[in-house]
Amino acid sequence: VLVVDYKTGRSAPATLEDVPAYHVRQMAAYVAALRVIFPDRTVSAALLYTATPVLFDLPDALVAANLPS
């Protein structure tokens, strides 16, 4: 399962490191919810910034570090 959130702001981050932390936390929450819904599936996340456009696949380690507690 791939969850992609489209971000439509005026600008896009230049690199993965520039992605706002709150966007990463939001995606981690989506991943957590989808893992409950689809327990037998691999769930991954990406952010698509439409201003450029640019797609950032979020590494599993980054998502894991931002999962809700």
Summary of the structure (lengths in Angstrom):
residues: 69
radius of gyration: 11.9
end to end distance: 21.8
largest distance: 37.5
contacts: 174
relative contact order: 0.30
helix: 38%
strand: 25%
